[in-house]
Amino acid sequence: MRLAFWTLVLTLSVSAQEPSQDQIRSLVQQLQSDVAQEREKATRTLAEIGIPALAELEKAAGTLDQEGVARVRYLIRLIDVRRRLGPSAKTILIDIEQRLARGEGVNAFLEAAACDVLGRRRHPTIEIADLAALANFAIQEAKDAQEKTSIMDAVRVRRIRGAAAGVAYFLKATEPDVRRTAIMTLSSLNAVEQAPALVPLLDDPSDRIGTLPSDTLLEFRSRATIPALLERLHSSKKGVRQQALQILIRLHVPEATPFLFEELQDPESSLWRGTDELLWELNENVLRLQMLPLLRSTAANTRRSALEI
């Protein structure tokens, strides 16, 4: 009896050990077997092994036949899905792991985040962390402007803060409306940590973007943007310089003040409006003394605004 017990313990402990790399390599090779049953069994076994099989799967991606490569890609994605997705989504959404592994992330996320006609969540028990994971899978797969916009609309409505980094990826989209929606979504999520990604859009050529990036940067007031904004003070485009300067002054960056006085010598500058408030925010009387020469300007607007300051 005692011998049988220890034999059972030994058998279980051996079976619980992770397979060797040689065993994993053998299973990977079976993904291109001529026998369908062997391919299916190898796929199931590698899926069960999970993360320890990733290295061999990634190495084999360029060496197998078309069937084998397709299965490798499926397994890599399936293992990633299982690692990132929590139990609430796995329990509620049928076959969610397999759907995501097959590349159906957009529809899966929109289903998970959907509301009924009364505005009630269809799956209220799915945790926000799982929604964020699903949103990021969807963002990776979105192909056109409609899919991208639908994803961001759902992120904004459900306030999925964990998808902010993925939404920032859409700031580089070729479609202006997608970029605009991405800015609005980040603003709605108060995703201040994504502020540096907004700075390049100060130079966006589309009328659909306009001053939305600078308005959002003024709202965020992130000091992480200062180096990139200082670089844009040397832009050849006047509008970019003015927007960067306005944000820097609001951030109380002393390096920006020489550029401010240079800008204010232009009587047509859009920065004249509210400049007194900007200087008061800097709270340095010596800067006001530097305004005195502008009182001798030949431009009436320049003299009047300098006097008010």
C-alpha positions as CSV (number, residue, x, y, z in Angstrom):
1,M,0.0,0.0,0.0
2,R,2.8,2.4,1.0
3,L,4.7,1.5,-2.2
4,A,1.7,2.2,-4.4
5,F,1.2,5.6,-2.6
6,W,4.8,6.7,-3.3
7,T,4.7,5.5,-6.8
8,L,1.6,7.6,-7.4
9,V,3.3,10.7,-5.8
10,L,6.4,10.2,-8.0
11,T,4.3,9.8,-11.1
12,L,2.3,13.0,-10.4
13,S,5.4,15.0,-9.6
14,V,7.1,14.0,-12.8
15,S,4.1,14.7,-14.9
16,A,3.8,18.2,-13.3
17,Q,7.3,19.1,-14.4
18,E,7.6,21.4,-17.4
19,P,8.6,19.7,-20.6
20,S,12.2,20.0,-21.8
21,Q,13.1,22.3,-24.7
22,D,13.8,19.2,-26.8
23,Q,10.2,18.0,-26.2
24,I,8.9,21.5,-27.0
25,R,10.9,21.6,-30.2
26,S,9.5,18.2,-31.2
27,L,5.9,19.5,-30.6
28,V,6.6,22.6,-32.6
29,Q,7.8,20.5,-35.6
30,Q,4.6,18.4,-35.3
31,L,2.6,21.6,-36.2
32,Q,3.5,20.9,-39.8
33,S,2.9,17.1,-39.7
34,D,1.2,15.5,-42.6
35,V,-1.2,13.8,-40.1
36,A,-4.0,16.1,-39.0
37,Q,-4.4,14.4,-35.6
38,E,-0.8,15.0,-34.8
39,R,-1.0,18.7,-35.7
40,E,-4.1,19.2,-33.5
41,K,-2.6,17.3,-30.6
42,A,0.6,19.3,-30.8
43,T,-1.4,22.5,-30.9
44,R,-3.4,21.6,-27.8
45,T,-0.3,20.5,-25.9
46,L,1.7,23.6,-26.7
47,A,-1.3,25.8,-25.7
48,E,-1.4,23.9,-22.3
49,I,2.4,24.4,-21.9
50,G,1.9,28.1,-22.4
51,I,4.7,30.6,-21.7
52,P,7.6,28.1,-21.5
53,A,6.9,27.3,-25.1
54,L,7.0,30.9,-26.4
55,A,10.7,31.0,-27.1
56,E,10.7,27.9,-29.4
57,L,7.5,29.1,-31.1
58,E,9.0,32.5,-31.9
59,K,12.1,30.9,-33.3
60,A,10.1,28.5,-35.4
61,A,7.9,31.2,-36.9
62,G,10.1,31.6,-40.0
63,T,11.1,28.0,-40.5
64,L,7.9,26.0,-40.8
65,D,5.5,25.6,-43.7
66,Q,2.5,27.7,-44.2
67,E,0.3,25.5,-42.0
68,G,2.9,25.4,-39.3
69,V,3.5,29.2,-39.3
70,A,-0.3,29.8,-39.0
71,R,-0.5,27.6,-36.0
72,V,2.6,29.2,-34.4
73,R,1.1,32.6,-34.8
74,Y,-2.2,31.4,-33.3
75,L,-0.5,29.8,-30.3
76,I,1.7,32.9,-29.6
77,R,-1.4,35.1,-29.6
78,L,-3.4,32.6,-27.5
79,I,-0.7,32.4,-24.9
80,D,-0.5,36.2,-24.8
81,V,-4.3,36.4,-24.4
82,R,-4.3,34.0,-21.5
83,R,-1.5,36.0,-19.8
84,R,-3.3,39.4,-20.1
85,L,-6.9,38.5,-19.8
86,G,-8.5,38.1,-16.4
87,P,-11.2,35.6,-15.3
88,S,-14.2,37.9,-15.5
89,A,-14.0,38.2,-19.3
90,K,-13.1,34.5,-19.7
91,T,-16.1,33.4,-17.7
92,I,-18.7,35.7,-19.4
93,L,-17.7,35.9,-23.0
94,I,-17.9,32.5,-24.8
95,D,-14.7,31.3,-26.4
96,I,-13.1,34.7,-25.8
97,E,-9.6,33.3,-25.8
98,Q,-10.0,31.5,-29.1
99,R,-11.7,34.5,-30.7
100,L,-8.9,36.9,-29.7
101,A,-6.3,34.4,-30.9
102,R,-8.0,34.3,-34.2
103,G,-7.8,38.0,-34.5
104,E,-11.4,38.9,-33.7
105,G,-10.4,41.5,-31.1
106,V,-12.5,44.4,-32.4
107,N,-15.8,42.7,-32.3
108,A,-15.0,41.0,-29.0
109,F,-14.2,44.3,-27.3
110,L,-17.2,46.1,-28.8
111,E,-19.4,43.3,-27.6
112,A,-17.9,43.3,-24.1
113,A,-18.3,47.1,-23.8
114,A,-21.7,47.4,-25.4
115,C,-24.8,48.9,-23.8
116,D,-28.5,48.1,-24.4
117,V,-31.0,50.6,-25.8
118,L,-31.5,52.0,-22.3
119,G,-27.8,52.7,-21.9
120,R,-27.3,49.8,-19.4
121,R,-24.1,47.7,-19.7
122,R,-24.8,44.3,-21.3
123,H,-21.9,42.8,-19.3
124,P,-21.7,44.8,-16.1
125,T,-19.6,42.1,-14.3
126,I,-16.7,42.3,-16.7
127,E,-14.0,44.1,-14.7
128,I,-12.5,47.4,-16.0
129,A,-9.0,45.8,-16.2
130,D,-10.4,43.1,-18.5
131,L,-12.1,45.8,-20.6
132,A,-8.8,47.6,-20.9
133,A,-7.0,44.4,-22.1
134,L,-9.8,43.8,-24.6
135,A,-9.6,47.4,-25.8
136,N,-5.8,47.1,-26.4
137,F,-6.3,43.9,-28.4
138,A,-8.9,45.7,-30.5
139,I,-6.7,48.7,-31.0
140,Q,-3.9,46.5,-32.4
141,E,-6.3,45.0,-34.9
142,A,-8.4,48.0,-36.0
143,K,-8.1,48.4,-39.8
144,D,-10.2,51.4,-40.8
145,A,-11.4,54.7,-39.5
146,Q,-14.8,53.3,-38.5
147,E,-13.4,50.5,-36.3
148,K,-10.9,52.9,-34.7
149,T,-13.5,55.5,-33.9
150,S,-15.9,52.9,-32.6
151,I,-13.3,51.5,-30.2
152,M,-12.4,55.0,-28.9
153,D,-16.1,55.9,-28.5
154,A,-16.5,52.8,-26.3
155,V,-13.3,53.6,-24.4
156,R,-14.6,57.1,-23.7
157,V,-18.1,56.1,-22.7
158,R,-16.9,53.3,-20.4
159,R,-14.0,55.5,-19.2
160,I,-11.5,52.7,-19.7
161,R,-8.4,54.5,-18.4
162,G,-6.2,51.5,-19.0
163,A,-6.6,51.9,-22.7
164,A,-5.1,55.4,-22.8
165,A,-1.7,54.2,-24.2
166,G,-3.4,52.3,-27.0
167,V,-5.6,55.4,-27.8
168,A,-2.4,57.5,-28.0
169,Y,-1.2,55.1,-30.8
170,F,-4.1,56.5,-32.9
171,L,-2.6,60.0,-32.7
172,K,-0.4,58.8,-35.6
173,A,-3.3,57.5,-37.7
174,T,-3.5,58.7,-41.3
175,E,-7.1,59.7,-40.9
176,P,-7.6,63.3,-39.5
177,D,-10.9,62.3,-37.8
178,V,-9.2,59.4,-36.1
179,R,-6.5,61.7,-34.7
180,R,-9.1,64.2,-33.6
181,T,-11.1,61.5,-31.8
182,A,-8.0,60.2,-30.2
183,I,-7.2,63.7,-28.7
184,M,-10.7,64.1,-27.5
185,T,-10.6,60.6,-25.9
186,L,-7.4,61.3,-24.1
187,S,-8.8,64.5,-22.8
188,S,-11.9,62.8,-21.6
189,L,-9.8,60.2,-19.8
190,N,-7.6,62.9,-18.3
191,A,-4.6,60.9,-19.6
192,V,-2.0,63.4,-18.6
193,E,0.8,60.8,-18.9
194,Q,0.1,60.8,-22.7
195,A,0.7,64.6,-23.1
196,P,4.1,64.2,-24.7
197,A,2.5,62.3,-27.6
198,L,0.2,65.3,-28.3
199,V,3.1,67.8,-28.9
200,P,3.8,66.7,-32.5
201,L,0.2,67.4,-33.4
202,L,0.7,71.2,-32.8
203,D,2.1,71.0,-36.4
204,D,-0.8,68.9,-37.7
205,P,-1.8,70.2,-41.2
206,S,-5.5,69.2,-41.0
207,D,-8.2,71.7,-40.3
208,R,-10.0,69.0,-38.4
209,I,-7.3,69.1,-35.8
210,G,-6.9,72.9,-35.4
211,T,-6.0,74.1,-31.9
212,L,-7.4,70.9,-30.2
213,P,-3.8,69.6,-29.3
214,S,-2.8,72.9,-27.7
215,D,-6.1,73.2,-25.9
216,T,-5.6,69.8,-24.5
217,L,-2.0,70.4,-23.5
218,L,-3.1,73.6,-21.7
219,E,-5.6,71.5,-19.9
220,F,-3.1,68.8,-18.9
221,R,-0.3,71.2,-18.0
222,S,2.2,68.4,-18.0
223,R,5.8,69.3,-17.4
224,A,6.9,66.2,-19.3
225,T,6.2,68.2,-22.5
226,I,8.6,71.0,-21.8
227,P,11.6,69.8,-23.8
228,A,9.6,69.1,-26.9
229,L,7.7,72.5,-26.6
230,L,11.0,74.4,-26.2
231,E,12.2,72.8,-29.5
232,R,9.0,74.0,-31.2
233,L,9.9,77.6,-30.3
234,H,12.3,77.4,-33.2
235,S,9.7,76.1,-35.7
236,S,9.4,77.8,-39.0
237,K,5.7,78.0,-38.5
238,K,4.4,80.9,-36.6
239,G,1.3,79.2,-35.4
240,V,3.3,76.3,-33.9
241,R,5.7,78.8,-32.1
242,Q,2.8,80.7,-30.6
243,Q,1.0,77.6,-29.4
244,A,4.1,76.2,-27.8
245,L,4.9,79.5,-26.2
246,Q,1.5,79.9,-24.7
247,I,1.7,76.5,-23.1
248,L,5.3,77.1,-21.8
249,I,4.3,80.4,-20.2
250,R,1.3,78.6,-18.5
251,L,3.8,76.1,-17.2
252,H,6.0,78.9,-15.8
253,V,9.0,78.0,-17.9
254,P,11.6,80.9,-17.6
255,E,13.4,79.8,-20.8
256,A,10.3,80.8,-22.8
257,T,10.2,84.5,-21.7
258,P,12.8,85.8,-24.3
259,F,10.6,84.3,-27.0
260,L,7.6,85.9,-25.4
261,F,9.0,89.4,-25.6
262,E,10.2,88.8,-29.1
263,E,6.7,87.7,-30.1
264,L,5.0,90.6,-28.4
265,Q,6.9,93.1,-30.5
266,D,4.6,92.0,-33.4
267,P,1.5,94.1,-33.1
268,E,-0.5,91.5,-34.9
269,S,0.5,88.7,-32.6
270,S,-2.4,86.6,-31.3
271,L,-0.6,86.4,-27.9
272,W,-1.4,90.0,-27.0
273,R,-4.8,88.9,-25.7
274,G,-4.3,87.7,-22.2
275,T,-0.6,88.4,-22.1
276,D,-1.0,90.4,-18.9
277,E,-2.4,87.2,-17.3
278,L,0.5,85.2,-18.6
279,L,3.0,87.6,-17.1
280,W,1.2,87.7,-13.8
281,E,1.4,83.9,-13.7
282,L,5.2,84.2,-14.1
283,N,5.1,86.5,-11.0
284,E,8.4,88.2,-11.9
285,N,8.4,92.0,-11.7
286,V,11.7,92.2,-13.6
287,L,9.9,90.8,-16.6
288,R,7.5,93.7,-16.6
289,L,10.4,96.1,-16.6
290,Q,11.5,94.5,-19.8
291,M,8.2,95.6,-21.3
292,L,9.1,99.3,-21.0
293,P,10.9,99.6,-24.3
294,L,7.7,98.5,-26.0
295,L,6.1,101.7,-24.8
296,R,8.1,103.5,-27.5
297,S,6.8,101.2,-30.2
298,T,5.4,102.9,-33.4
299,A,2.5,100.4,-33.3
300,A,-0.5,101.7,-31.2
301,N,-1.6,98.1,-30.2
302,T,1.9,97.4,-28.9
303,R,2.1,100.6,-26.8
304,R,-1.4,100.1,-25.4
305,S,-0.9,96.5,-24.4
306,A,2.5,97.2,-22.9
307,L,0.9,100.0,-20.8
308,E,-1.8,97.7,-19.6
309,I,0.8,95.1,-18.5
